């Protein structure tokens, strides 16, 4: 058990490094590490993930703020509906999910299994986005397209519900939305995304305080190591090719998603 805890807390540093390097991916690692290595129950693990990713992303966003790479106007338009959605999801939807989640002709899928399978599917979607990447052109960055407030707000609401269910920060969904709908340059989209993720995740965690029993020693220790990791990641980001890193991380996520699906369904 002690060796598993050492591995789990070492993984916390890796989670922070991933956020520091690519501005996302923290929650993709956090939930599986908490569930499979530290033995945290899945619903509680999604709550812990919100706090860990939210706190770590907040620290990471300060670096982008100093470089003036955060669009506060876009962040507000995206974040407000997202805040409401994630809080209501954690407060009412997640506790209301039945257990078993599905029961058809003797086939039962528990609430915990359903959450982990859904999370694995989200991981596969995230990995596709990371592996495929997005070709940025000067035309795209310079083109003036009308700021699509309704679509940005709708995307914020959908990401908020997703965040609430699986405890994912949603950076892999937020960044494309900011680039395509708000026409932000990639670096500014990453900085804005970190700020949105931090606020959204921490507000979502508040919805759990009345429904979950929190092990603060475990949570704060894990979070502190993750914050150490984001400083390491930020330093390494200057030396490692971002595109190569994203693709490598994407394939790693694919392997983890397949592992989770195999463990839960076989």
DRENKOL-156030 format. One record per atom (N, C-alpha, C): z, x, y; residue in three letters. Coordinates in steps of 0.05 Angstrom, whole numbers, padded with zeros to 5 digits, always signed. Layout:
BEGIN
ZXYALA/...
// end
This chain:
BEGIN
+00000+00017-00024UNK/+00000+00000+00000UNK/+00000+00017+00025UNK/+00016+00039+00025UNK/+00017+00057+00048UNK/-00011+00069+00054UNK/-00024+00077+00032UNK/-00051+00090+00036UNK/-00071+00069+00048UNK/-00068+00044+00040UNK/-00086+00023+00051UNK/-00080+00019+00081UNK/-00055+00021+00088UNK/-00048+00018+00117UNK/-00059+00041+00133UNK/-00058+00065+00122UNK/-00069+00088+00136UNK/-00099+00084+00140UNK/-00113+00075+00118UNK/-00142+00070+00120UNK/-00147+00048+00141UNK/-00131+00027+00140UNK/-00135+00005+00159UNK/-00131+00013+00188UNK/-00111+00029+00193UNK/-00107+00038+00221UNK/-00127+00059+00230UNK/-00137+00075+00210UNK/-00159+00093+00217UNK/-00184+00078+00224UNK/-00188+00055+00210UNK/-00211+00038+00216UNK/-00208+00026+00244UNK/-00184+00022+00254UNK/-00179+00011+00281UNK/-00192+00030+00301UNK/-00189+00056+00297UNK/-00201+00075+00315UNK/-00232+00073+00314UNK/-00243+00069+00290UNK/-00272+00067+00286UNK/-00282+00042+00301UNK/-00266+00020+00301UNK/-00273-00004+00315UNK/-00276+00001+00345UNK/-00256+00016+00356UNK/-00257+00023+00384UNK/-00281+00041+00390UNK/-00287+00059+00373UNK/-00309+00078+00376UNK/-00335+00062+00378UNK/-00338+00042+00360UNK/-00363+00025+00360UNK/-00366+00010+00386UNK/-00344+00000+00397UNK/-00346-00014+00423UNK/-00353+00006+00445UNK/-00341+00030+00444UNK/-00347+00049+00464UNK/-00376+00060+00463UNK/-00387+00061+00439UNK/-00414+00072+00436UNK/-00435+00052+00442UNK/-00433+00027+00431UNK/-00455+00008+00433UNK/-00447-00017+00448UNK/-00423-00019+00458UNK/-00415-00043+00474UNK/-00411-00068+00457UNK/-00408-00065+00431UNK/-00405-00089+00414UNK/-00399-00080+00385UNK/-00398-00099+00368UNK/-00393-00093+00339UNK/-00364-00091+00331UNK/-00346-00093+00350UNK/-00318-00090+00343UNK/-00307-00111+00324UNK/-00314-00136+00330UNK/-00304-00158+00314UNK/-00317-00159+00286UNK/-00341-00148+00284UNK/-00355-00147+00258UNK/-00339-00130+00238UNK/-00325-00109+00249UNK/-00309-00092+00232UNK/-00280-00102+00230UNK/-00270-00114+00252UNK/-00241-00121+00253UNK/-00232-00141+00232UNK/-00247-00163+00229UNK/-00239-00184+00210UNK/-00239-00173+00181UNK/-00260-00160+00172UNK/-00260-00150+00144UNK/-00238-00129+00140UNK/-00232-00112+00159UNK/-00211-00092+00156UNK/-00184-00106+00154UNK/-00179-00125+00171UNK/-00153-00139+00170UNK/-00150-00155+00144UNK/-00171-00167+00135UNK/-00169-00184+00110UNK/-00168-00167+00085UNK/-00187-00149+00082UNK/-00190-00134+00056UNK/-00173-00109+00054UNK/-00166-00097+00076UNK/-00150-00072+00075UNK/-00121-00077+00082UNK/-00116-00092+00103UNK/-00088-00097+00111UNK/-00076-00123+00100UNK/-00093-00138+00086UNK/-00083-00162+00072UNK/-00075-00185+00089UNK/-00087-00187+00113UNK/-00081-00209+00131UNK/-00097-00234+00123UNK/-00085-00257+00123UNK/-00098-00282+00115UNK/-00122-00287+00135UNK/-00145-00296+00125UNK/-00170-00298+00142UNK/-00167-00312+00168UNK/-00154-00336+00169UNK/-00152-00351+00194UNK/-00135-00335+00214UNK/-00113-00323+00205UNK/-00097-00306+00222UNK/-00112-00281+00231UNK/-00128-00270+00213UNK/-00144-00246+00219UNK/-00164-00252+00242UNK/-00175-00276+00242UNK/-00193-00283+00265UNK/-00178-00284+00291UNK/-00153-00293+00290UNK/-00136-00293+00314UNK/-00130-00264+00323UNK/-00122-00247+00304UNK/-00117-00219+00311UNK/-00141-00206+00322UNK/-00164-00212+00311UNK/-00190-00200+00320UNK/-00195-00207+00349UNK/-00189-00231+00357UNK/-00193-00240+00385UNK/-00176-00222+00404UNK/-00151-00216+00396UNK/-00134-00200+00413UNK/-00143-00171+00413UNK/-00149-00160+00390UNK/-00158-00132+00388UNK/-00183-00127+00404UNK/-00204-00144+00398UNK/-00229-00140+00411UNK/-00227-00146+00441UNK/-00212-00167+00448UNK/-00208-00174+00476UNK/-00195-00152+00492UNK/-00174-00141+00482UNK/-00159-00119+00496UNK/-00176-00094+00498UNK/-00189-00087+00476UNK/-00205-00062+00475UNK/-00229-00065+00494UNK/-00242-00088+00494UNK/-00266-00093+00511UNK/-00258-00092+00540UNK/-00234-00102+00547UNK/-00224-00102+00574UNK/-00222-00074+00585UNK/-00211-00056+00568UNK/-00208-00028+00576UNK/-00236-00016+00579UNK/-00254-00022+00560UNK/-00282-00011+00562UNK/-00297-00021+00586UNK/-00292-00046+00595UNK/-00306-00057+00617UNK/-00299-00043+00644UNK/-00275-00031+00645UNK/-00267-00017+00670UNK/-00287+00006+00676UNK/-00296+00020+00655UNK/-00315+00042+00659UNK/-00341+00031+00673UNK/-00350+00008+00663UNK/-00375-00003+00675UNK/-00370-00014+00703UNK/-00346-00024+00708UNK/-00339-00034+00735UNK/-00341-00011+00755UNK/-00330+00012+00747UNK/-00330+00036+00765UNK/-00359+00044+00771UNK/-00377+00040+00753UNK/-00405+00048+00756UNK/-00421+00025+00769UNK/-00408+00003+00776UNK/-00421-00021+00788UNK/-00442-00032+00769UNK/-00435-00033+00743UNK/-00454-00043+00723UNK/-00443-00069+00711UNK/-00430-00085+00728UNK/-00421-00112+00719UNK/-00431-00132+00739UNK/-00445-00153+00730UNK/-00455-00174+00747UNK/-00434-00197+00746UNK/-00417-00199+00766UNK/-00395-00218+00765UNK/-00405-00247+00767UNK/-00426-00252+00782UNK/-00437-00279+00785UNK/-00446-00289+00758UNK/-00461-00273+00743UNK/-00471-00281+00717UNK/-00447-00285+00698UNK/-00428-00267+00700UNK/-00405-00268+00682UNK/-00390-00295+00685UNK/-00387-00304+00710UNK/-00373-00329+00714UNK/-00388-00353+00703UNK/-00415-00353+00708UNK/-00432-00376+00699UNK/-00431-00377+00668UNK/-00432-00354+00655UNK/-00432-00353+00626UNK/-00403-00359+00615UNK/-00384-00347+00628UNK/-00357-00346+00617UNK/-00341-00372+00619UNK/-00344-00387+00641UNK/-00327-00411+00644UNK/-00331-00431+00621UNK/-00356-00440+00615UNK/-00358-00458+00592UNK/-00350-00445+00566UNK/-00354-00419+00564UNK/-00347-00404+00540UNK/-00317-00404+00536UNK/-00302-00400+00558UNK/-00273-00400+00557UNK/-00263-00427+00546UNK/-00274-00448+00558UNK/-00265-00475+00550UNK/-00271-00480+00520UNK/-00295-00472+00511UNK/-00303-00477+00484UNK/-00286-00461+00464UNK/-00281-00436+00470UNK/-00266-00419+00451UNK/-00236-00428+00449UNK/-00225-00436+00472UNK/-00197-00445+00472UNK/-00194-00471+00456UNK/-00212-00490+00461UNK/-00211-00516+00447UNK/-00216-00512+00417UNK/-00234-00494+00410UNK/-00240-00489+00382UNK/-00216-00478+00367UNK/-00203-00458+00379UNK/-00179-00446+00366UNK/-00156-00465+00366UNK/-00153-00482+00387UNK/-00130-00500+00389UNK/-00133-00524+00371UNK/-00158-00535+00369UNK/-00161-00560+00355UNK/-00180-00559+00330UNK/-00203-00546+00333UNK/-00223-00547+00311UNK/-00214-00531+00287UNK/-00206-00506+00291UNK/-00198-00489+00268UNK/-00175-00501+00252UNK/-00153-00510+00266UNK/-00131-00522+00251UNK/-00139-00548+00237UNK/-00160-00562+00247UNK/-00168-00587+00236UNK/-00187-00584+00212UNK/-00198-00560+00207UNK/-00216-00556+00185UNK/-00201-00562+00159UNK/-00213-00578+00141UNK/-00199-00585+00116UNK/-00198-00562+00096UNK/-00179-00564+00078UNK/-00177-00543+00057UNK/-00171-00558+00030UNK/-00191-00559+00012UNK/-00216-00544+00012UNK/-00236-00554+00033UNK/-00252-00535+00042UNK/-00272-00542+00062UNK/-00294-00560+00051UNK/-00302-00554+00026UNK/-00323-00570+00012UNK/-00313-00576-00016UNK/-00317-00601-00025UNK/-00310-00608-00052UNK/-00331-00628-00063UNK/-00350-00617-00079UNK/-00372-00633-00089UNK/-00374-00630-00119UNK/-00369-00651-00134UNK/-00372-00651-00163UNK/-00358-00627-00176UNK/-00333-00623-00170UNK/-00318-00602-00182UNK/-00321-00575-00169UNK/-00341-00572-00150UNK/-00345-00547-00136UNK/-00329-00548-00110UNK/-00310-00529-00108UNK/-00293-00528-00084UNK/-00296-00501-00070UNK/-00298-00503-00043UNK/-00299-00480-00026UNK/-00275-00481-00008UNK/-00257-00462-00010UNK/-00232-00463+00006UNK/-00239-00457+00035UNK/-00220-00464+00053UNK/-00223-00458+00081UNK/-00226-00428+00087UNK/-00210-00412+00074UNK/-00211-00383+00078UNK/-00238-00372+00068UNK/-00247-00381+00045UNK/-00273-00371+00034UNK/-00296-00380+00053UNK/-00294-00405+00062UNK/-00315-00415+00080UNK/-00317-00398+00106UNK/-00294-00391+00117UNK/-00293-00375+00142UNK/-00305-00347+00137UNK/-00298-00335+00114UNK/-00308-00308+00109UNK/-00338-00308+00103UNK/-00348-00329+00089UNK/-00377-00331+00083UNK/-00392-00335+00109UNK/-00382-00353+00126UNK/-00395-00358+00152UNK/-00395-00332+00168UNK/-00373-00317+00167UNK/-00371-00292+00182UNK/-00392-00272+00172UNK/-00396-00271+00145UNK/-00416-00253+00133UNK/-00444-00260+00142UNK/-00449-00286+00144UNK/-00476-00295+00154UNK/-00480-00287+00183UNK/-00459-00289+00199UNK/-00460-00280+00227UNK/-00465-00250+00228UNK/-00452-00235+00210UNK/-00456-00206+00209UNK/-00486-00199+00203UNK/-00498-00214+00185UNK/-00526-00209+00178UNK/-00544-00215+00202UNK/-00537-00236+00217UNK/-00553-00241+00242UNK/-00549-00219+00262UNK/-00525-00209+00264UNK/-00519-00187+00283UNK/-00534-00162+00274UNK/-00534-00156+00248UNK/-00547-00132+00238UNK/-00577-00132+00243UNK/-00589-00156+00241UNK/-00618-00159+00246UNK/-00624-00151+00275UNK/-00607-00162+00293UNK/-00610-00156+00322UNK/-00608-00126+00327UNK/-00588-00113+00314UNK/-00584-00084+00319UNK/-00606-00067+00307UNK/-00615-00074+00283UNK/-00635-00058+00269UNK/-00662-00061+00283UNK/-00669-00086+00290UNK/-00695-00091+00303UNK/-00696-00080+00331UNK/-00674-00084+00345UNK/-00673-00073+00373UNK/-00690-00089+00391UNK/-00691-00081+00416UNK/-00708-00095+00436UNK/-00722-00074+00454UNK/-00748-00077+00455UNK/-00763-00058+00471UNK/-00761-00066+00501UNK/-00750-00047+00516UNK/-00748-00053+00545UNK/-00771-00041+00560UNK/-00782-00056+00578UNK/-00804-00046+00594UNK/-00798-00048+00623UNK/-00811-00032+00639UNK/-00806-00033+00668UNK/-00814-00060+00680UNK/-00834-00072+00667UNK/-00843-00098+00676UNK/-00821-00119+00673UNK/-00807-00118+00650UNK/-00786-00137+00645UNK/-00763-00134+00664UNK/-00757-00108+00671UNK/-00734-00103+00688UNK/-00740-00110+00717UNK/-00765-00108+00725UNK/-00772-00113+00752UNK/-00782-00142+00757UNK/-00788-00156+00736UNK/-00799-00183+00739UNK/-00777-00201+00750UNK/-00785-00219+00769UNK/-00767-00238+00781UNK/-00770-00265+00768UNK/-00751-00272+00752UNK/-00752-00298+00738UNK/-00728-00315+00749UNK/-00732-00340+00752UNK/-00711-00358+00762UNK/-00686-00356+00745UNK/-00664-00353+00758UNK/-00638-00351+00744UNK/-00632-00378+00730UNK/-00632-00378+00704UNK/-00630-00403+00689UNK/-00600-00410+00684UNK/-00588-00423+00704UNK/-00559-00430+00702UNK/-00553-00448+00678UNK/-00568-00471+00674UNK/-00561-00489+00652UNK/-00562-00475+00624UNK/-00583-00459+00620UNK/-00586-00445+00594UNK/-00564-00425+00589UNK/-00557-00410+00611UNK/-00535-00390+00609UNK/-00509-00404+00602UNK/-00504-00427+00615UNK/-00479-00442+00611UNK/-00478-00453+00582UNK/-00501-00463+00572UNK/-00503-00474+00545UNK/-00498-00452+00525UNK/-00511-00429+00529UNK/-00507-00406+00511UNK/-00478-00397+00511UNK/-00465-00398+00535UNK/-00437-00391+00536UNK/-00420-00410+00520UNK/-00426-00436+00520UNK/-00411-00455+00504UNK/-00414-00450+00474UNK/-00439-00446+00466UNK/-00444-00441+00437UNK/-00431-00416+00427UNK/-00432-00394+00443UNK/-00419-00369+00435UNK/-00388-00373+00435UNK/-00378-00390+00453UNK/-00350-00396+00453UNK/-00340-00409+00428UNK/-00356-00429+00418UNK/-00349-00442+00392UNK/-00350-00422+00369UNK/-00371-00405+00369UNK/-00374-00385+00348UNK/-00350-00365+00348UNK/-00343-00356+00372UNK/-00321-00338+00375UNK/-00295-00351+00365UNK/-00291-00376+00371UNK/-00267-00390+00362UNK/-00265-00392+00332UNK/-00287-00397+00318UNK/-00287-00401+00289UNK/-00283-00375+00274UNK/-00298-00354+00281UNK/-00297-00330+00265UNK/-00282-00306+00278UNK/-00273-00310+00303UNK/-00258-00289+00316UNK/-00276-00266+00325UNK/-00302-00272+00328UNK/-00321-00252+00337UNK/-00325-00252+00367UNK/-00326-00229+00379UNK/-00330-00228+00408UNK/-00356-00239+00417UNK/-00377-00236+00400UNK/-00403-00248+00405UNK/-00421-00231+00423UNK/-00415-00205+00425UNK/-00431-00187+00442UNK/-00461-00187+00433UNK/-00465-00189+00407UNK/-00493-00188+00397UNK/-00508-00213+00405UNK/-00495-00235+00413UNK/-00508-00258+00424UNK/-00508-00259+00454UNK/-00486-00249+00466UNK/-00484-00249+00495UNK/-00504-00231+00508UNK/-00507-00206+00498UNK/-00525-00187+00510UNK/-00554-00197+00511UNK/-00565-00207+00489UNK/-00593-00217+00490UNK/-00595-00240+00511UNK/-00574-00257+00512UNK/-00575-00280+00531UNK/-00576-00269+00560UNK/-00560-00249+00565UNK/-00559-00238+00593UNK/-00585-00224+00600UNK/-00597-00211+00580UNK/-00623-00197+00586UNK/-00646-00217+00589UNK/-00647-00237+00572UNK/-00669-00256+00572UNK/-00666-00278+00593UNK/-00642-00289+00596UNK/-00638-00311+00614UNK/-00630-00303+00642UNK/-00613-00282+00645UNK/-00604-00273+00671UNK/-00621-00250+00681UNK/-00638-00239+00664UNK/-00656-00217+00671UNK/-00640-00192+00680UNK/-00618-00187+00667UNK/-00602-00163+00674UNK/-00613-00139+00659UNK/-00613-00115+00672UNK/-00620-00090+00658UNK/-00600-00086+00635UNK/-00608-00072+00614UNK/-00592-00070+00590UNK/-00564-00059+00595UNK/-00561-00038+00611UNK/-00534-00026+00616UNK/-00516-00046+00630UNK/-00528-00060+00649UNK/-00511-00080+00664UNK/-00504-00103+00645UNK/-00522-00110+00627UNK/-00517-00132+00608UNK/-00493-00124+00590UNK/-00492-00098+00582UNK/-00471-00089+00564UNK/-00444-00090+00579UNK/-00444-00080+00604UNK/-00420-00081+00620UNK/-00410-00109+00626UNK/-00428-00127+00633UNK/-00421-00154+00638UNK/-00411-00168+00612UNK/-00424-00161+00590UNK/-00416-00172+00564UNK/-00388-00164+00556UNK/-00381-00139+00561UNK/-00354-00130+00554UNK/-00333-00145+00570UNK/-00339-00151+00596UNK/-00320-00166+00612UNK/-00317-00194+00602UNK/-00340-00207+00595UNK/-00339-00234+00584UNK/-00324-00235+00558UNK/-00330-00216+00540UNK/-00318-00215+00514UNK/-00287-00212+00516UNK/-00279-00195+00535UNK/-00250-00190+00538UNK/-00236-00216+00547UNK/-00246-00228+00568UNK/-00233-00252+00578UNK/-00234-00275+00557UNK/-00257-00279+00546UNK/-00261-00301+00527UNK/-00244-00298+00502UNK/-00243-00274+00492UNK/-00227-00269+00467UNK/-00197-00272+00472UNK/-00188-00261+00495UNK/-00159-00263+00501UNK/-00151-00292+00506UNK/-00168-00307+00520UNK/-00162-00335+00525UNK/-00162-00351+00498UNK/-00181-00344+00480UNK/-00182-00356+00454UNK/-00157-00351+00438UNK/-00146-00326+00441UNK/-00122-00319+00427UNK/-00098-00336+00436UNK/-00098-00344+00461UNK/-00076-00361+00472UNK/-00075-00387+00456UNK/-00098-00396+00447UNK/-00099-00421+00431UNK/-00085-00419+00404UNK/-00080-00394+00396UNK/-00068-00389+00370UNK/-00037-00386+00372UNK/-00027-00381+00395UNK/+00001-00375+00398UNK/+00019-00398+00388UNK/+00009-00422+00391UNK/+00025-00445+00382UNK/+00021-00453+00353UNK/+00000-00441+00341UNK/-00007-00450+00313UNK/-00004-00427+00293UNK/-00001-00402+00302UNK/+00001-00379+00283UNK/+00026-00363+00288UNK/+00036-00351+00266UNK/+00059-00333+00268UNK/+00048-00304+00270UNK/+00052-00292+00293UNK/+00040-00266+00299UNK/+00059-00243+00292UNK/+00048-00223+00277UNK/+00062-00198+00272UNK/+00055-00179+00294UNK/+00072-00179+00315UNK/+00065-00164+00339UNK/+00065-00134+00335UNK/+00082-00124+00317UNK/+00082-00095+00311UNK/+00056-00086+00300UNK/+00046-00101+00280UNK/+00020-00095+00268UNK/-00002-00098+00288UNK/-00002-00120+00303UNK/-00024-00126+00321UNK/-00026-00105+00344UNK/-00003-00099+00356UNK/-00003-00080+00379UNK/-00010-00052+00370UNK/+00000-00044+00346UNK/-00006-00017+00336UNK/-00036-00015+00331UNK/-00048-00035+00318UNK/-00076-00035+00312UNK/-00093-00035+00338UNK/-00084-00051+00357UNK/-00098-00052+00383UNK/-00097-00025+00398UNK/-00074-00012+00398UNK/-00071+00013+00412UNK/-00090+00034+00400UNK/-00092+00035+00374UNK/-00110+00054+00361UNK/-00140+00048+00368UNK/-00146+00022+00369UNK/-00173+00014+00377UNK/-00180+00022+00405UNK/-00160+00021+00423UNK/-00164+00029+00451UNK/-00169+00060+00452UNK/-00154+00075+00435UNK/-00159+00104+00433UNK/-00188+00108+00425UNK/-00197+00092+00406UNK/-00224+00094+00396UNK/-00245+00089+00417UNK/-00240+00070+00435UNK/-00261+00064+00455UNK/-00264+00087+00475UNK/-00243+00102+00480UNK/-00245+00126+00497UNK/-00262+00148+00483UNK/-00257+00151+00457UNK/-00272+00170+00441UNK/-00302+00162+00440UNK/-00306+00136+00436UNK/-00334+00125+00435UNK/-00348+00129+00461UNK/-00335+00124+00483UNK/-00347+00128+00510UNK/-00355+00157+00514UNK/-00338+00175+00505UNK/-00345+00204+00508UNK/-00368+00212+00490UNK/-00369+00201+00466UNK/-00390+00208+00447UNK/-00417+00195+00455UNK/-00416+00173+00469UNK/-00440+00158+00477UNK/-00459+00176+00493UNK/-00448+00196+00507UNK/-00465+00213+00523UNK/-00480+00233+00506UNK/-00472+00237+00481UNK/-00484+00257+00464UNK/-00500+00246+00441UNK/-00497+00220+00435UNK/-00511+00208+00412UNK/-00532+00189+00421UNK/-00556+00190+00409UNK/-00578+00172+00416UNK/-00570+00143+00409UNK/-00571+00126+00430UNK/-00562+00099+00427UNK/-00578+00083+00406UNK/-00605+00087+00407UNK/-00622+00071+00388UNK/-00617+00078+00359UNK/-00614+00104+00354UNK/-00608+00113+00326UNK/-00581+00103+00317UNK/-00562+00103+00335UNK/-00535+00094+00329UNK/-00535+00064+00322UNK/-00549+00048+00338UNK/-00549+00019+00334UNK/-00562+00013+00307UNK/-00583+00026+00300UNK/-00597+00020+00275UNK/-00579+00028+00251UNK/-00566+00051+00253UNK/-00548+00060+00232UNK/-00524+00041+00229UNK/-00513+00032+00251UNK/-00491+00013+00250UNK/-00501-00014+00239UNK/-00525-00021+00246UNK/-00536-00047+00236UNK/-00538-00047+00206UNK/-00547-00025+00194UNK/-00549-00023+00164UNK/-00521-00023+00152UNK/-00502-00010+00165UNK/-00475-00010+00155UNK/-00464-00039+00154UNK/-00470-00054+00175UNK/-00461-00082+00176UNK/-00474-00099+00154UNK/-00499-00093+00147UNK/-00513-00107+00125UNK/-00497-00103+00099UNK/-00490-00078+00094UNK/-00475-00071+00069UNK/-00449-00085+00068UNK/-00435-00086+00091UNK/-00409-00100+00092UNK/-00412-00130+00088UNK/-00433-00142+00099UNK/-00437-00170+00096UNK/-00443-00177+00067UNK/-00459-00161+00054UNK/-00465-00165+00025UNK/-00440-00162+00009UNK/-00423-00143+00016UNK/-00398-00139+00002UNK/-00380-00164+00004UNK/-00378-00175+00028UNK/-00361-00198+00033UNK/-00372-00222+00017UNK/-00398-00226+00018UNK/-00410-00249+00003UNK/-00405-00246-00027UNK/-00408-00221-00036UNK/-00404-00216-00065UNK/-00375-00221-00073UNK/-00356-00212-00056UNK/-00328-00215-00062UNK/-00319-00244-00061UNK/-00330-00259-00042UNK/-00322-00287-00039UNK/-00336-00307-00058UNK/-00360-00301-00065UNK/-00376-00320-00081UNK/-00379-00313-00111UNK/-00375-00288-00118UNK/-00378-00280-00146UNK/-00352-00279-00161UNK/
// end
